[in-house]
Amino acid sequence: MEIKIPAVGESVKEARILRWIKNDGDYAKTDEPVLEIETDKASDSVPSPADGIVRIMVQAEQTVAVGAVVGRIEPGEAPAKAAAAPVPAKADAPSLSPAAARVAAENNVDSASIKGTGRDGRVIKEDVPAKTEAPKQPTPAPAAAVPPPAPGTRESRKPMSMLRQRIAERLVHSQQSTATLTTFNEVDMSAVSDLRAKHKDRFKEKHGVGLGFMSFFVKASIEALKAFPNVNARIEGGDIVHHHFHDVGVAVSTERGLMVPVLRDADKLSFASIEKKIAELAGLARDNKITTTHLQGGTFTITNGGTFGSMLSTPILNPPQCAILGMHAIQKRAVVVNDAIVIRPMMYLALSYDHRIIDGREAVQFLVRIKECLESPERMLLEI
């Protein structure tokens, strides 16, 4: 039986072999992952097509076409296991993502001892301790792994991942093909913070998911998109195409780069449904299980640089979308309210927009609408 690179999307023509999970000569069962691949969209594992012995034909780090034969499964029996002394029964080992399995193997970590925080308890890379003898450190922001240089080495070189190359192409295209401007405002997060603090325990008890800030921003953005439909449109040739639906992309940072899974028909989702869907999509992205279906489309995007401490930034458009909202870190600052100086949790907001379709007045009013919805969240419930 041949091991082939599977088709993962209409626009995906090639893939890079990240690593072979099985070594040449290892035994594999049907549907057991044997190698991990990466495309310009995402990464995934390839299962064995049958029971048998793995024979590797194309080594890791090679780029091949979709449908290419990279190995085969030869008839063979699983190696006999030596008799072992009875051991106490223990719970099933947790399911590991490919990245987590690799880190666990490199650091000699017993996967059964790891508590997973991914979807359905799945162990992701960030759950694996760096060393078994040291306590787990706070998880840093995801970044591409850079091996330490050899002594005396002044520079090193590594190929860009296919996903990073694709991101680079899209960013350059965005800058060259749009008339991008950014407008800023700031929002007092007191009302949202108070609402979350008051209801977060009952919300989680009832819905099984935490009440985060992102659901408020998704809801506020939808209210603004309804009020200013040009922001929810795209340019196609000499036409302006207005979308009468609201598919909102939420940027997720992963170890392989930024991904933007899409909340379909977000205007029809409740706060709880938005939080559940965001958690599900973020888990798929970080476990390298995201598919092109999750990433395609989208009429508007929200990105949260505040997760990493950003105070202010100018987000880059995700064409053919014509606008993107940037969230930032919440900081307590002295502000004037009713002629009195008070301390409030404040956040800067940034809206980057394509000036070819959106006028400056619209962009400013759009951001003001979001500000109003967040500072008086009951407006979103009453749709006023």
C-alpha positions as CSV (number, residue, x, y, z in Angstrom):
1,M,0.0,0.0,0.0
2,E,1.3,3.4,-0.9
3,I,1.6,6.4,1.5
4,K,0.5,9.5,-0.4
5,I,0.4,13.2,0.3
6,P,-3.4,13.8,0.7
7,A,-5.3,16.7,-0.9
8,V,-6.1,19.2,1.8
9,G,-7.7,22.0,-0.3
10,E,-8.3,23.0,-3.9
11,S,-5.6,25.7,-3.9
12,V,-2.9,23.5,-2.2
13,K,-0.6,21.9,-4.7
14,E,2.4,20.8,-2.6
15,A,3.4,20.0,0.9
16,R,6.6,19.7,2.9
17,I,7.4,16.6,5.0
18,L,8.0,18.0,8.5
19,R,9.0,14.6,10.0
20,W,8.3,10.9,9.9
21,I,6.6,9.9,13.1
22,K,7.4,6.2,12.3
23,N,11.0,5.2,11.4
24,D,11.8,3.1,8.4
25,G,11.1,-0.5,9.4
26,D,8.6,0.3,12.2
27,Y,5.3,-1.4,12.4
28,A,2.2,0.8,11.9
29,K,-1.5,0.0,12.3
30,T,-4.2,1.2,10.0
31,D,-5.0,4.9,10.5
32,E,-2.1,5.3,12.9
33,P,-0.2,8.6,12.1
34,V,3.1,7.8,10.2
35,L,4.3,11.3,9.2
36,E,3.6,15.0,9.7
37,I,3.2,17.4,6.7
38,E,2.9,21.1,6.3
39,T,1.2,23.1,3.6
40,D,0.9,26.9,3.1
41,K,-2.4,26.6,5.0
42,A,-1.8,24.4,7.9
43,S,-0.1,21.2,9.1
44,D,-1.5,17.7,9.7
45,S,-0.5,14.1,10.2
46,V,-0.9,11.4,7.5
47,P,-2.3,8.0,8.6
48,S,-1.1,4.6,7.6
49,P,-3.3,3.1,4.9
50,A,-2.9,-0.4,6.2
51,D,-1.3,-2.6,8.9
52,G,2.3,-3.4,8.1
53,I,5.9,-2.3,8.0
54,V,6.7,1.4,7.1
55,R,9.2,2.0,4.2
56,I,10.3,5.6,3.8
57,M,10.9,6.7,0.2
58,V,11.1,10.5,0.7
59,Q,13.0,12.0,3.7
60,A,11.9,14.8,6.0
61,E,12.3,18.4,4.9
62,Q,11.5,17.6,1.3
63,T,8.7,19.4,-0.6
64,V,6.6,17.2,-2.8
65,A,3.4,17.5,-4.8
66,V,0.0,16.7,-3.4
67,G,-0.7,13.0,-4.4
68,A,3.0,12.1,-4.4
69,V,4.0,8.7,-3.1
70,V,6.4,9.2,-0.2
71,G,6.4,5.8,1.3
72,R,4.7,2.4,1.4
73,I,3.4,-0.1,3.8
74,E,4.7,-3.6,3.3
75,P,3.1,-6.8,4.7
76,G,4.5,-7.7,8.0
77,E,3.6,-8.6,11.6
78,A,3.8,-6.5,14.7
79,P,6.9,-7.3,16.7
80,A,6.3,-9.7,19.5
81,K,6.3,-8.1,22.9
82,A,8.3,-9.6,25.7
83,A,6.4,-10.8,28.7
84,A,6.3,-8.1,31.4
85,A,5.5,-8.3,35.1
86,P,2.0,-7.2,36.0
87,V,1.8,-3.5,36.7
88,P,-1.0,-1.6,38.5
89,A,-3.8,-0.4,36.2
90,K,-3.7,3.2,35.3
91,A,-5.7,5.6,33.3
92,D,-5.4,5.7,29.5
93,A,-2.5,7.9,28.3
94,P,-3.7,11.3,27.1
95,S,-3.9,12.0,23.4
96,L,-1.0,14.1,22.2
97,S,-0.7,16.5,19.3
98,P,2.2,15.7,16.9
99,A,4.1,18.8,18.2
100,A,3.5,17.7,21.9
101,A,4.7,14.1,21.1
102,R,7.9,15.4,19.6
103,V,8.7,17.7,22.6
104,A,7.8,14.9,25.1
105,A,10.2,12.5,23.3
106,E,13.0,15.0,23.1
107,N,12.8,15.8,26.8
108,N,12.1,12.2,27.9
109,V,8.8,13.2,29.5
110,D,6.2,10.6,30.4
111,S,3.1,11.6,28.5
112,A,0.8,9.9,31.0
113,S,1.8,12.4,33.6
114,I,0.9,15.5,31.5
115,K,-2.5,17.2,32.0
116,G,-3.8,18.4,28.6
117,T,-5.4,21.8,28.1
118,G,-6.4,21.3,24.5
119,R,-9.8,20.2,23.1
120,D,-11.2,17.2,24.9
121,G,-8.1,17.1,27.2
122,R,-5.7,16.8,24.3
123,V,-2.1,17.5,25.2
124,I,-0.6,20.4,23.2
125,K,3.0,21.4,22.9
126,E,2.6,24.1,25.6
127,D,1.5,21.5,28.2
128,V,4.8,19.6,27.9
129,P,7.4,20.6,30.6
130,A,10.8,21.6,29.2
131,K,12.5,19.2,31.6
132,T,11.2,16.6,34.0
133,E,13.3,17.8,36.9
134,A,12.3,21.4,36.7
135,P,8.9,23.0,37.3
136,K,7.0,24.1,34.3
137,Q,7.6,27.7,33.4
138,P,5.0,30.2,32.2
139,T,4.2,29.5,28.5
140,P,5.9,32.1,26.3
141,A,4.2,33.6,23.3
142,P,4.3,31.1,20.4
143,A,7.3,31.6,18.1
144,A,9.2,29.7,15.5
145,A,11.7,27.4,17.2
146,V,15.3,28.5,16.8
147,P,17.9,26.0,17.9
148,P,20.9,27.4,19.9
149,P,23.9,28.1,17.7
150,A,27.1,26.1,17.9
151,P,30.0,27.8,19.7
152,G,31.6,30.3,17.5
153,T,28.8,30.4,15.0
154,R,28.0,34.0,13.8
155,E,24.8,33.2,11.9
156,S,22.6,30.3,10.9
157,R,20.1,29.5,8.2
158,K,16.8,27.6,8.1
159,P,14.1,27.4,5.4
160,M,10.9,29.4,5.9
161,S,7.9,27.1,6.6
162,M,5.4,27.0,3.8
163,L,2.9,28.7,6.1
164,R,5.3,31.5,6.8
165,Q,6.0,31.9,3.1
166,R,2.3,32.1,2.4
167,I,1.8,34.7,5.2
168,A,4.7,36.8,3.8
169,E,3.2,36.7,0.3
170,R,-0.2,37.8,1.6
171,L,1.2,40.6,3.7
172,V,3.2,42.1,0.8
173,H,0.2,41.7,-1.5
174,S,-2.0,43.5,1.1
175,Q,0.5,46.4,1.3
176,Q,0.8,46.7,-2.4
177,S,-2.8,46.3,-3.5
178,T,-4.8,48.4,-0.9
179,A,-4.9,52.0,0.2
180,T,-4.5,51.2,3.9
181,L,-5.1,53.8,6.6
182,T,-5.5,53.3,10.3
183,T,-7.7,55.3,12.8
184,F,-7.5,55.0,16.5
185,N,-9.7,55.5,19.6
186,E,-9.8,54.3,23.2
187,V,-12.4,52.5,25.1
188,D,-13.2,52.4,28.8
189,M,-13.5,48.7,29.7
190,S,-15.1,49.2,33.1
191,A,-18.6,48.2,32.1
192,V,-17.5,45.0,30.3
193,S,-15.1,44.1,33.2
194,D,-17.8,44.6,35.7
195,L,-20.3,42.6,33.7
196,R,-17.8,39.7,33.4
197,A,-16.9,39.8,37.1
198,K,-20.6,39.7,38.0
199,H,-21.7,36.9,35.8
200,K,-18.6,34.8,34.8
201,D,-19.1,32.1,37.4
202,R,-22.8,31.4,36.5
203,F,-21.9,31.8,32.8
204,K,-19.3,29.1,33.0
205,E,-21.5,26.9,35.2
206,K,-24.3,27.1,32.7
207,H,-22.4,27.1,29.4
208,G,-19.2,25.2,30.2
209,V,-17.0,27.9,28.9
210,G,-15.4,31.1,30.2
211,L,-16.8,34.5,29.4
212,G,-13.9,36.3,27.7
213,F,-13.5,39.7,26.2
214,M,-13.5,38.5,22.6
215,S,-17.2,37.7,22.5
216,F,-18.0,41.3,23.5
217,F,-15.7,42.6,20.7
218,V,-17.3,40.2,18.1
219,K,-20.8,41.4,19.1
220,A,-19.8,45.1,19.1
221,S,-18.1,44.7,15.7
222,I,-21.2,43.1,14.2
223,E,-23.3,46.0,15.5
224,A,-20.9,48.4,13.8
225,L,-20.8,46.4,10.6
226,K,-24.6,46.6,10.4
227,A,-24.5,50.3,10.9
228,F,-21.7,50.8,8.3
229,P,-22.1,48.2,5.6
230,N,-19.2,49.4,3.5
231,V,-16.9,48.0,6.2
232,N,-18.4,44.6,5.5
233,A,-17.7,44.7,1.8
234,R,-15.0,44.0,-0.8
235,I,-13.8,45.4,-4.1
236,E,-14.2,43.1,-7.1
237,G,-13.0,44.7,-10.3
238,G,-15.0,48.0,-10.6
239,D,-17.7,46.8,-8.2
240,I,-18.3,47.1,-4.5
241,V,-19.7,43.7,-3.2
242,H,-21.6,44.1,0.0
243,H,-21.9,41.0,2.2
244,H,-25.2,40.5,3.8
245,F,-23.8,38.0,6.3
246,H,-21.1,38.4,9.0
247,D,-18.3,35.9,8.9
248,V,-15.8,37.2,11.5
249,G,-12.2,36.0,11.5
250,V,-10.4,35.9,14.8
251,A,-6.6,35.9,14.6
252,V,-4.8,33.1,16.6
253,S,-1.1,33.0,17.1
254,T,0.5,29.5,16.8
255,E,4.0,28.2,16.8
256,R,3.8,28.0,13.0
257,G,2.5,31.5,12.5
258,L,-0.6,33.6,12.6
259,M,-3.9,31.9,11.5
260,V,-7.3,33.4,11.2
261,P,-10.1,30.9,11.6
262,V,-13.6,32.2,10.8
263,L,-16.7,32.4,12.9
264,R,-19.4,31.7,10.3
265,D,-22.6,33.8,10.6
266,A,-21.3,35.3,13.8
267,D,-24.3,37.6,14.0
268,K,-26.5,34.6,14.7
269,L,-24.4,33.3,17.6
270,S,-25.0,34.0,21.3
271,F,-22.2,35.1,23.6
272,A,-21.8,31.5,24.8
273,S,-21.7,30.1,21.2
274,I,-19.1,32.6,20.2
275,E,-16.8,31.7,23.2
276,K,-17.2,28.0,22.5
277,K,-16.5,28.4,18.8
278,I,-13.4,30.5,19.5
279,A,-12.1,28.0,22.0
280,E,-12.7,25.2,19.5
281,L,-11.0,26.9,16.6
282,A,-8.1,28.1,18.6
283,G,-7.5,24.6,19.9
284,L,-7.6,23.2,16.3
285,A,-5.1,25.8,15.2
286,R,-2.7,25.2,18.1
287,D,-3.0,21.4,17.7
288,N,-2.2,21.7,13.9
289,K,-5.6,20.3,13.1
290,I,-7.0,23.4,11.4
291,T,-8.2,22.9,7.8
292,T,-8.6,25.3,4.9
293,T,-12.4,25.2,5.4
294,H,-11.9,26.8,8.8
295,L,-9.6,29.5,7.3
296,Q,-11.4,30.4,4.1
297,G,-13.7,33.4,3.6
298,G,-14.3,35.9,6.3
299,T,-15.7,39.4,5.8
300,F,-14.0,41.2,8.8
301,T,-11.1,40.3,11.1
302,I,-10.3,41.0,14.8
303,T,-6.8,40.6,16.1
304,N,-5.7,40.9,19.7
305,G,-2.1,42.1,20.1
306,G,-2.9,42.9,23.7
307,T,-2.5,39.2,24.5
308,F,1.3,39.7,24.1
309,G,1.4,43.2,25.8
310,S,1.0,45.4,22.7
311,M,-0.2,48.9,23.6
312,L,-0.8,50.2,20.1
313,S,-0.3,48.8,16.5
314,T,-1.5,49.2,12.9
315,P,-3.0,45.9,11.8
316,I,-2.5,44.8,8.2
317,L,-5.6,44.1,6.0
318,N,-6.5,40.5,5.1
319,P,-7.6,41.0,1.4
320,P,-10.2,40.9,0.0
321,Q,-11.5,42.1,3.3
322,C,-11.4,45.9,3.6
323,A,-11.0,46.4,7.4
324,I,-9.5,44.8,10.5
325,L,-9.9,45.7,14.1
326,G,-6.9,45.7,16.5
327,M,-7.4,45.1,20.2
328,H,-4.6,46.0,22.7
329,A,-3.6,45.6,26.3
330,I,-5.9,46.9,29.0
331,Q,-4.1,49.4,31.3
332,K,-5.4,51.4,34.2
333,R,-5.0,55.1,33.4
334,A,-6.1,58.4,34.7
335,V,-9.0,59.8,32.7
336,V,-11.5,62.6,33.1
337,V,-15.1,61.6,33.7
338,N,-17.7,64.2,34.5
339,D,-14.9,66.8,35.2
340,A,-13.3,64.4,37.7
341,I,-10.0,62.5,37.3
342,V,-10.7,58.8,37.9
343,I,-8.7,55.6,37.3
344,R,-10.2,53.4,34.6
345,P,-9.2,50.2,32.7
346,M,-8.5,51.6,29.2
347,M,-7.8,50.0,25.9
348,Y,-6.6,51.5,22.6
349,L,-8.5,50.3,19.5
350,A,-7.1,50.5,16.0
351,L,-9.1,50.1,12.7
352,S,-7.1,49.6,9.6
353,Y,-9.2,50.1,6.5
354,D,-9.0,50.3,2.7
355,H,-9.5,54.0,1.8
356,R,-10.7,53.0,-1.7
357,I,-14.0,51.8,-0.3
358,I,-14.2,53.3,3.2
359,D,-14.1,57.1,3.8
360,G,-12.3,58.4,6.9
361,R,-15.6,59.6,8.3
362,E,-17.1,56.1,8.1
363,A,-14.0,54.6,9.7
364,V,-14.0,57.0,12.6
365,Q,-17.8,56.5,13.2
366,F,-17.4,52.7,12.9
367,L,-14.8,52.7,15.7
368,V,-16.9,55.1,17.8
369,R,-19.9,52.7,17.4
370,I,-17.7,49.9,18.8
371,K,-16.6,52.1,21.6
372,E,-20.3,52.9,22.5
373,C,-21.3,49.3,22.5
374,L,-18.4,48.3,24.8
375,E,-18.9,51.2,27.2
376,S,-22.6,50.4,27.4
377,P,-22.8,46.6,26.6
378,E,-26.6,46.6,27.2
379,R,-26.9,48.4,23.9
380,M,-25.8,45.1,22.2
381,L,-28.5,43.2,23.9
382,L,-31.2,45.8,23.1
383,E,-29.8,46.5,19.6
384,I,-29.9,50.3,20.1
